[in-house]
Amino acid sequence: MRKKEVFPKEAMRVLKDTSRTFYIPITFLKTDMKHSVAAAYLVFRAIDEIEDHEDISNETKHSILMQLSELFKQPFSEEEYLSIIEPVKEQLPEVSLRLIEWIDACPTGSRQLMMDTGSEMAYGMAKWAQKNWNVETREDLDEYTYYVAGIVGLYLSKIWNWSYGQETNDELALGFGRGLQAVNILRNQDEDLAERGVSFVPDGWNRDQLFAYADENLAKADEYIEMLTDRSATMFCRLPLAFAHKSLDAMKKGREKMTRQEVEQTVEEEKAKLNKK
């Protein structure tokens, strides 16, 4: 009989503090998937905080992320990790400083899937930090969104397969990740340019073309969740997708984002839709 693995309450606390939007969907997952996805979210967020940090140079980001990419391929050493981040340790948030705890919290059966994804994500982020996120073409945008979000969609598909044997489509899984990221790019477009001096919009594109890119990938995401047969996995995917669709609609109408009331209403609407099936 497999020993029951206990997921630390502290991890869920940090998850809630870090992302209330994703905390809600994760709580709907069945135990093994919930622990795998929660731990992975914290690991990926820990890496993302390094890539996004406004006060760390691109050269330093590239160096740290490349070292992390290699570290994820080995038995992960806390001592080596702390040595890698030592130059920027005082600048990093809690979620990044406690990375080893999130790795340890991941169920042993799915941990290698998370480590492989973390390695690829860190490599891609290092590459784009070195390029100063200079997105010139549609192909550039596809590559960037693959590394920061598309591979998360692929990771989720691997978790569904590991947990309950769900077969999915990689292209649709990538669309799920890319669609959510495209909405984030639209939401943060002015802020990214003002605070970081970067733009993820291909040369010659206007905002309408970026809306079309988001719509195209969200349509794939809609197809993706129709393939899922586990109710908890379906609910997990439906919520961020519903948030993305509504946020996109709000931005098309000139509003910046959904209200807290709209978020709560969306949760109840998606629960009701799932219960009718």
TIBA-30032 format. One record per residue (C-alpha): z, x, y; residue in three letters. Coordinates in nm, 3 decimals. Example, Ala and Ser with C-alpha at 12.3 -4.5 7.8 and 13.67 -1.06 7.14 Angstrom:
BEGIN
<node up="0.780" east="1.230" north="-0.450" aa="ALA"/>
<node up="0.714" east="1.367" north="-0.106" aa="SER"/>
% end
This chain:
BEGIN
<node up="0.000" east="0.000" north="0.000" aa="MET"/>
<node up="-0.103" east="0.139" north="0.339" aa="ARG"/>
<node up="0.189" east="0.226" north="0.564" aa="LYS"/>
<node up="0.199" east="0.007" north="0.873" aa="LYS"/>
<node up="0.125" east="0.209" north="1.186" aa="GLU"/>
<node up="0.336" east="0.120" north="1.487" aa="VAL"/>
<node up="0.156" east="0.107" north="1.822" aa="PHE"/>
<node up="0.376" east="0.228" north="2.111" aa="PRO"/>
<node up="0.478" east="-0.036" north="2.367" aa="LYS"/>
<node up="0.445" east="0.233" north="2.633" aa="GLU"/>
<node up="0.073" east="0.256" north="2.564" aa="ALA"/>
<node up="0.030" east="-0.114" north="2.631" aa="MET"/>
<node up="0.235" east="-0.079" north="2.950" aa="ARG"/>
<node up="0.008" east="0.198" north="3.078" aa="VAL"/>
<node up="-0.297" east="-0.001" north="2.971" aa="LEU"/>
<node up="-0.179" east="-0.300" north="3.172" aa="LYS"/>
<node up="-0.103" east="-0.081" north="3.475" aa="ASP"/>
<node up="-0.441" east="0.090" north="3.447" aa="THR"/>
<node up="-0.667" east="-0.209" north="3.393" aa="SER"/>
<node up="-0.549" east="-0.568" north="3.408" aa="ARG"/>
<node up="-0.908" east="-0.683" north="3.353" aa="THR"/>
<node up="-0.940" east="-0.514" north="3.013" aa="PHE"/>
<node up="-0.576" east="-0.559" north="2.917" aa="TYR"/>
<node up="-0.625" east="-0.935" north="2.881" aa="ILE"/>
<node up="-0.923" east="-0.918" north="2.638" aa="PRO"/>
<node up="-0.759" east="-0.644" north="2.430" aa="ILE"/>
<node up="-0.454" east="-0.861" north="2.367" aa="THR"/>
<node up="-0.676" east="-1.116" north="2.188" aa="PHE"/>
<node up="-0.789" east="-0.867" north="1.921" aa="LEU"/>
<node up="-0.649" east="-0.858" north="1.569" aa="LYS"/>
<node up="-0.392" east="-0.583" north="1.517" aa="THR"/>
<node up="-0.607" east="-0.301" north="1.376" aa="ASP"/>
<node up="-0.885" east="-0.358" north="1.630" aa="MET"/>
<node up="-0.639" east="-0.405" north="1.916" aa="LYS"/>
<node up="-0.472" east="-0.071" north="1.850" aa="HIS"/>
<node up="-0.804" east="0.110" north="1.805" aa="SER"/>
<node up="-0.957" east="-0.034" north="2.122" aa="VAL"/>
<node up="-0.641" east="0.002" north="2.335" aa="ALA"/>
<node up="-0.593" east="0.367" north="2.237" aa="ALA"/>
<node up="-0.961" east="0.442" north="2.295" aa="ALA"/>
<node up="-0.959" east="0.270" north="2.634" aa="TYR"/>
<node up="-0.671" east="0.492" north="2.744" aa="LEU"/>
<node up="-0.843" east="0.806" north="2.612" aa="VAL"/>
<node up="-1.172" east="0.720" north="2.780" aa="PHE"/>
<node up="-0.993" east="0.627" north="3.103" aa="ARG"/>
<node up="-0.808" east="0.959" north="3.094" aa="ALA"/>
<node up="-1.144" east="1.139" north="3.088" aa="ILE"/>
<node up="-1.294" east="0.907" north="3.350" aa="ASP"/>
<node up="-1.011" east="0.979" north="3.595" aa="GLU"/>
<node up="-1.113" east="1.346" north="3.590" aa="ILE"/>
<node up="-1.479" east="1.265" north="3.651" aa="GLU"/>
<node up="-1.401" east="1.019" north="3.932" aa="ASP"/>
<node up="-1.138" east="1.224" north="4.116" aa="HIS"/>
<node up="-1.230" east="1.266" north="4.483" aa="GLU"/>
<node up="-1.039" east="1.592" north="4.536" aa="ASP"/>
<node up="-1.159" east="1.791" north="4.234" aa="ILE"/>
<node up="-1.477" east="1.995" north="4.282" aa="SER"/>
<node up="-1.782" east="1.923" north="4.070" aa="ASN"/>
<node up="-1.771" east="2.278" north="3.933" aa="GLU"/>
<node up="-1.412" east="2.230" north="3.817" aa="THR"/>
<node up="-1.490" east="1.887" north="3.673" aa="LYS"/>
<node up="-1.781" east="2.032" north="3.478" aa="HIS"/>
<node up="-1.569" east="2.314" north="3.338" aa="SER"/>
<node up="-1.277" east="2.092" north="3.237" aa="ILE"/>
<node up="-1.492" east="1.818" north="3.085" aa="LEU"/>
<node up="-1.701" east="2.063" north="2.884" aa="MET"/>
<node up="-1.384" east="2.219" north="2.744" aa="GLN"/>
<node up="-1.250" east="1.873" north="2.659" aa="LEU"/>
<node up="-1.575" east="1.785" north="2.484" aa="SER"/>
<node up="-1.526" east="2.085" north="2.255" aa="GLU"/>
<node up="-1.154" east="2.015" north="2.209" aa="LEU"/>
<node up="-1.229" east="1.664" north="2.082" aa="PHE"/>
<node up="-1.435" east="1.824" north="1.802" aa="LYS"/>
<node up="-1.131" east="2.015" north="1.673" aa="GLN"/>
<node up="-0.779" east="1.925" north="1.564" aa="PRO"/>
<node up="-0.657" east="1.820" north="1.909" aa="PHE"/>
<node up="-0.393" east="2.055" north="2.050" aa="SER"/>
<node up="-0.165" east="1.929" north="2.328" aa="GLU"/>
<node up="-0.094" east="2.287" north="2.430" aa="GLU"/>
<node up="-0.464" east="2.364" north="2.469" aa="GLU"/>
<node up="-0.526" east="2.037" north="2.652" aa="TYR"/>
<node up="-0.249" east="2.110" north="2.904" aa="LEU"/>
<node up="-0.392" east="2.458" north="2.951" aa="SER"/>
<node up="-0.738" east="2.313" north="3.023" aa="ILE"/>
<node up="-0.609" east="2.069" north="3.288" aa="ILE"/>
<node up="-0.353" east="2.310" north="3.437" aa="GLU"/>
<node up="-0.564" east="2.383" north="3.752" aa="PRO"/>
<node up="-0.569" east="2.010" north="3.842" aa="VAL"/>
<node up="-0.258" east="1.882" north="3.667" aa="LYS"/>
<node up="-0.081" east="1.784" north="3.989" aa="GLU"/>
<node up="-0.378" east="1.572" north="4.094" aa="GLN"/>
<node up="-0.417" east="1.369" north="3.776" aa="LEU"/>
<node up="-0.266" east="1.025" north="3.706" aa="PRO"/>
<node up="-0.030" east="0.939" north="3.423" aa="GLU"/>
<node up="-0.305" east="0.811" north="3.195" aa="VAL"/>
<node up="-0.474" east="1.154" north="3.197" aa="SER"/>
<node up="-0.157" east="1.361" north="3.165" aa="LEU"/>
<node up="-0.051" east="1.170" north="2.852" aa="ARG"/>
<node up="-0.385" east="1.189" north="2.671" aa="LEU"/>
<node up="-0.235" east="1.331" north="2.351" aa="ILE"/>
<node up="-0.011" east="1.023" north="2.321" aa="GLU"/>
<node up="-0.308" east="0.787" north="2.327" aa="TRP"/>
<node up="-0.482" east="0.993" north="2.057" aa="ILE"/>
<node up="-0.169" east="0.982" north="1.842" aa="ASP"/>
<node up="-0.143" east="0.604" north="1.899" aa="ALA"/>
<node up="-0.489" east="0.537" north="1.754" aa="CYS"/>
<node up="-0.488" east="0.420" north="1.389" aa="PRO"/>
<node up="-0.574" east="0.710" north="1.160" aa="THR"/>
<node up="-0.863" east="0.517" north="1.005" aa="GLY"/>
<node up="-1.051" east="0.485" north="1.335" aa="SER"/>
<node up="-0.929" east="0.797" north="1.514" aa="ARG"/>
<node up="-1.230" east="1.015" north="1.429" aa="GLN"/>
<node up="-1.465" east="0.749" north="1.568" aa="LEU"/>
<node up="-1.272" east="0.764" north="1.895" aa="MET"/>
<node up="-1.266" east="1.146" north="1.901" aa="MET"/>
<node up="-1.643" east="1.168" north="1.845" aa="ASP"/>
<node up="-1.704" east="0.918" north="2.126" aa="THR"/>
<node up="-1.461" east="1.099" north="2.357" aa="GLY"/>
<node up="-1.640" east="1.429" north="2.295" aa="SER"/>
<node up="-1.981" east="1.281" north="2.376" aa="GLU"/>
<node up="-1.848" east="1.101" north="2.682" aa="MET"/>
<node up="-1.683" east="1.415" north="2.822" aa="ALA"/>
<node up="-2.005" east="1.612" north="2.765" aa="TYR"/>
<node up="-2.216" east="1.350" north="2.946" aa="GLY"/>
<node up="-1.972" east="1.325" north="3.236" aa="MET"/>
<node up="-1.967" east="1.705" north="3.267" aa="ALA"/>
<node up="-2.347" east="1.708" north="3.279" aa="LYS"/>
<node up="-2.360" east="1.446" north="3.553" aa="TRP"/>
<node up="-2.081" east="1.607" north="3.755" aa="ALA"/>
<node up="-2.285" east="1.927" north="3.758" aa="GLN"/>
<node up="-2.585" east="1.724" north="3.885" aa="LYS"/>
<node up="-2.364" east="1.555" north="4.147" aa="ASN"/>
<node up="-2.462" east="1.221" north="3.992" aa="TRP"/>
<node up="-2.810" east="1.256" north="4.140" aa="ASN"/>
<node up="-2.980" east="0.949" north="3.993" aa="VAL"/>
<node up="-3.349" east="0.961" north="4.080" aa="GLU"/>
<node up="-3.521" east="0.748" north="3.816" aa="THR"/>
<node up="-3.465" east="0.453" north="3.583" aa="ARG"/>
<node up="-3.436" east="0.708" north="3.300" aa="GLU"/>
<node up="-3.156" east="0.884" north="3.490" aa="ASP"/>
<node up="-2.971" east="0.556" north="3.536" aa="LEU"/>
<node up="-3.010" east="0.475" north="3.167" aa="ASP"/>
<node up="-2.874" east="0.817" north="3.071" aa="GLU"/>
<node up="-2.579" east="0.799" north="3.308" aa="TYR"/>
<node up="-2.482" east="0.446" north="3.204" aa="THR"/>
<node up="-2.518" east="0.551" north="2.840" aa="TYR"/>
<node up="-2.259" east="0.827" north="2.873" aa="TYR"/>
<node up="-2.003" east="0.632" north="3.074" aa="VAL"/>
<node up="-2.038" east="0.286" north="2.917" aa="ALA"/>
<node up="-2.317" east="0.248" north="2.662" aa="GLY"/>
<node up="-2.141" east="0.468" north="2.408" aa="ILE"/>
<node up="-1.831" east="0.254" north="2.451" aa="VAL"/>
<node up="-2.041" east="-0.042" north="2.334" aa="GLY"/>
<node up="-2.146" east="0.164" north="2.032" aa="LEU"/>
<node up="-1.782" east="0.260" north="1.967" aa="TYR"/>
<node up="-1.683" east="-0.106" north="1.965" aa="LEU"/>
<node up="-1.955" east="-0.182" north="1.712" aa="SER"/>
<node up="-1.821" east="0.095" north="1.488" aa="LYS"/>
<node up="-1.471" east="-0.053" north="1.518" aa="ILE"/>
<node up="-1.594" east="-0.401" north="1.421" aa="TRP"/>
<node up="-1.768" east="-0.246" north="1.120" aa="ASN"/>
<node up="-1.459" east="-0.041" north="1.024" aa="TRP"/>
<node up="-1.229" east="-0.340" north="1.059" aa="SER"/>
<node up="-1.423" east="-0.627" north="0.906" aa="TYR"/>
<node up="-1.766" east="-0.503" north="0.802" aa="GLY"/>
<node up="-1.958" east="-0.642" north="1.102" aa="GLN"/>
<node up="-2.316" east="-0.516" north="1.132" aa="GLU"/>
<node up="-2.458" east="-0.514" north="1.485" aa="THR"/>
<node up="-2.763" east="-0.394" north="1.678" aa="ASN"/>
<node up="-2.728" east="-0.062" north="1.865" aa="ASP"/>
<node up="-2.968" east="-0.158" north="2.144" aa="GLU"/>
<node up="-2.771" east="-0.476" north="2.214" aa="LEU"/>
<node up="-2.441" east="-0.286" north="2.193" aa="ALA"/>
<node up="-2.573" east="-0.040" north="2.450" aa="LEU"/>
<node up="-2.678" east="-0.334" north="2.668" aa="GLY"/>
<node up="-2.322" east="-0.467" north="2.653" aa="PHE"/>
<node up="-2.181" east="-0.141" north="2.788" aa="GLY"/>
<node up="-2.459" east="-0.082" north="3.037" aa="ARG"/>
<node up="-2.444" east="-0.437" north="3.172" aa="GLY"/>
<node up="-2.074" east="-0.409" north="3.254" aa="LEU"/>
<node up="-2.130" east="-0.069" north="3.414" aa="GLN"/>
<node up="-2.422" east="-0.195" north="3.622" aa="ALA"/>
<node up="-2.198" east="-0.463" north="3.771" aa="VAL"/>
<node up="-1.940" east="-0.193" north="3.854" aa="ASN"/>
<node up="-2.209" east="0.015" north="4.023" aa="ILE"/>
<node up="-2.313" east="-0.282" north="4.236" aa="LEU"/>
<node up="-1.952" east="-0.364" north="4.322" aa="ARG"/>
<node up="-1.867" east="-0.006" north="4.421" aa="ASN"/>
<node up="-2.201" east="0.095" north="4.574" aa="GLN"/>
<node up="-2.080" east="0.134" north="4.932" aa="ASP"/>
<node up="-1.746" east="0.284" north="4.831" aa="GLU"/>
<node up="-1.908" east="0.547" north="4.606" aa="ASP"/>
<node up="-2.138" east="0.653" north="4.886" aa="LEU"/>
<node up="-1.867" east="0.658" north="5.155" aa="ALA"/>
<node up="-1.586" east="0.821" north="4.955" aa="GLU"/>
<node up="-1.771" east="1.040" north="4.704" aa="ARG"/>
<node up="-2.110" east="1.082" north="4.867" aa="GLY"/>
<node up="-2.291" east="0.969" north="4.552" aa="VAL"/>
<node up="-2.533" east="0.691" north="4.471" aa="SER"/>
<node up="-2.619" east="0.566" north="4.124" aa="PHE"/>
<node up="-2.923" east="0.377" north="4.254" aa="VAL"/>
<node up="-3.262" east="0.529" north="4.158" aa="PRO"/>
<node up="-3.484" east="0.651" north="4.439" aa="ASP"/>
<node up="-3.688" east="0.369" north="4.591" aa="GLY"/>
<node up="-3.478" east="0.094" north="4.437" aa="TRP"/>
<node up="-3.328" east="-0.180" north="4.649" aa="ASN"/>
<node up="-3.025" east="-0.388" north="4.562" aa="ARG"/>
<node up="-3.239" east="-0.661" north="4.408" aa="ASP"/>
<node up="-3.378" east="-0.412" north="4.155" aa="GLN"/>
<node up="-3.025" east="-0.308" north="4.066" aa="LEU"/>
<node up="-2.935" east="-0.677" north="4.021" aa="PHE"/>
<node up="-3.235" east="-0.708" north="3.787" aa="ALA"/>
<node up="-3.114" east="-0.404" north="3.587" aa="TYR"/>
<node up="-2.773" east="-0.566" north="3.549" aa="ALA"/>
<node up="-2.927" east="-0.901" north="3.448" aa="ASP"/>
<node up="-3.150" east="-0.732" north="3.190" aa="GLU"/>
<node up="-2.858" east="-0.558" north="3.022" aa="ASN"/>
<node up="-2.623" east="-0.855" north="3.044" aa="LEU"/>
<node up="-2.888" east="-1.060" north="2.863" aa="ALA"/>
<node up="-2.868" east="-0.807" north="2.579" aa="LYS"/>
<node up="-2.490" east="-0.836" north="2.592" aa="ALA"/>
<node up="-2.519" east="-1.214" north="2.553" aa="ASP"/>
<node up="-2.728" east="-1.158" north="2.239" aa="GLU"/>
<node up="-2.481" east="-0.900" north="2.114" aa="TYR"/>
<node up="-2.178" east="-1.126" north="2.109" aa="ILE"/>
<node up="-2.374" east="-1.397" north="1.928" aa="GLU"/>
<node up="-2.389" east="-1.158" north="1.631" aa="MET"/>
<node up="-2.011" east="-1.126" north="1.603" aa="LEU"/>
<node up="-1.835" east="-1.330" north="1.337" aa="THR"/>
<node up="-1.470" east="-1.241" north="1.398" aa="ASP"/>
<node up="-1.310" east="-1.474" north="1.652" aa="ARG"/>
<node up="-1.087" east="-1.208" north="1.806" aa="SER"/>
<node up="-1.376" east="-0.961" north="1.851" aa="ALA"/>
<node up="-1.589" east="-1.240" north="1.998" aa="THR"/>
<node up="-1.316" east="-1.338" north="2.243" aa="MET"/>
<node up="-1.264" east="-0.975" north="2.340" aa="PHE"/>
<node up="-1.633" east="-0.936" north="2.427" aa="CYS"/>
<node up="-1.676" east="-1.279" north="2.587" aa="ARG"/>
<node up="-1.412" east="-1.222" north="2.854" aa="LEU"/>
<node up="-1.540" east="-0.902" north="3.023" aa="PRO"/>
<node up="-1.893" east="-1.038" north="2.986" aa="LEU"/>
<node up="-1.796" east="-1.363" north="3.158" aa="ALA"/>
<node up="-1.621" east="-1.162" north="3.431" aa="PHE"/>
<node up="-1.938" east="-0.953" north="3.474" aa="ALA"/>
<node up="-2.167" east="-1.258" north="3.498" aa="HIS"/>
<node up="-1.941" east="-1.427" north="3.752" aa="LYS"/>
<node up="-1.892" east="-1.108" north="3.954" aa="SER"/>
<node up="-2.268" east="-1.061" north="3.964" aa="LEU"/>
<node up="-2.319" east="-1.420" north="4.080" aa="ASP"/>
<node up="-2.055" east="-1.370" north="4.348" aa="ALA"/>
<node up="-2.225" east="-1.055" north="4.477" aa="MET"/>
<node up="-2.564" east="-1.225" north="4.482" aa="LYS"/>
<node up="-2.404" east="-1.485" north="4.709" aa="LYS"/>
<node up="-2.259" east="-1.216" north="4.934" aa="GLY"/>
<node up="-1.901" east="-1.217" north="4.805" aa="ARG"/>
<node up="-1.742" east="-0.889" north="4.701" aa="GLU"/>
<node up="-1.564" east="-0.996" north="4.383" aa="LYS"/>
<node up="-1.399" east="-1.277" north="4.188" aa="MET"/>
<node up="-1.065" east="-1.413" north="4.302" aa="THR"/>
<node up="-0.755" east="-1.387" north="4.082" aa="ARG"/>
<node up="-0.773" east="-1.766" north="4.037" aa="GLN"/>
<node up="-1.133" east="-1.735" north="3.915" aa="GLU"/>
<node up="-1.026" east="-1.467" north="3.666" aa="VAL"/>
<node up="-0.753" east="-1.692" north="3.524" aa="GLU"/>
<node up="-0.988" east="-1.989" north="3.514" aa="GLN"/>
<node up="-1.249" east="-1.782" north="3.330" aa="THR"/>
<node up="-0.997" east="-1.687" north="3.061" aa="VAL"/>
<node up="-0.920" east="-2.055" north="2.998" aa="GLU"/>
<node up="-1.290" east="-2.150" north="2.999" aa="GLU"/>
<node up="-1.380" east="-1.885" north="2.742" aa="GLU"/>
<node up="-1.088" east="-1.986" north="2.519" aa="LYS"/>
<node up="-1.207" east="-2.347" north="2.533" aa="ALA"/>
<node up="-1.568" east="-2.251" north="2.451" aa="LYS"/>
<node up="-1.457" east="-2.048" north="2.150" aa="LEU"/>
<node up="-1.233" east="-2.328" north="2.023" aa="ASN"/>
<node up="-1.529" east="-2.567" north="2.021" aa="LYS"/>
<node up="-1.720" east="-2.346" north="1.776" aa="LYS"/>
% end
